[in-house]
Amino acid sequence: MAKNKHPRVLSIEELEKKGTRELLGYLKRLHKCEESFEKSDMDFNPDLEDVETIYFKQTPKWKTAYRDVKAILANREHLGA
């Protein structure tokens, strides 16, 4: 993943090609997104202009990415404890 702190929007096909560790890292970055624009300290909503990046949890693209990653991880081997 790039060094940008915000996760990119990835298709289900792109997610399926990633290894389990990469998916777990992507999931961690999704969790770090701010809750919503309204609860943030930003002056403008970058989510309205940038369709390739996820900024807030209360958006369809965050919810889709989260659902897709969780579904893929549910079918993967889990890392040893």
C-alpha positions, 0 to 999 in steps of 0.5 A: 500500500502507498504511504497515504494514510487514507485507503484507496477504493479497491475492487473486489477483484483487486482485494481477492488478489491480495494476500491475507496480511495485505488484507489485514493491513487494509482493514486496519487502515479502514478502521483508522478512517474518521467516523464522518465528515460532520464529526471531523475538523475538516473545512471541506469534504474531500470525499465529494471530489475524490472517488478513489480514496476513502476518508470517512466510515459513514460513506457507501465506499467505506461500507462496501470496502469493509464488507468485501474485506471481511467476506474475503478474510472469512474464507482465508486461512487465519494466521497462527496465534 
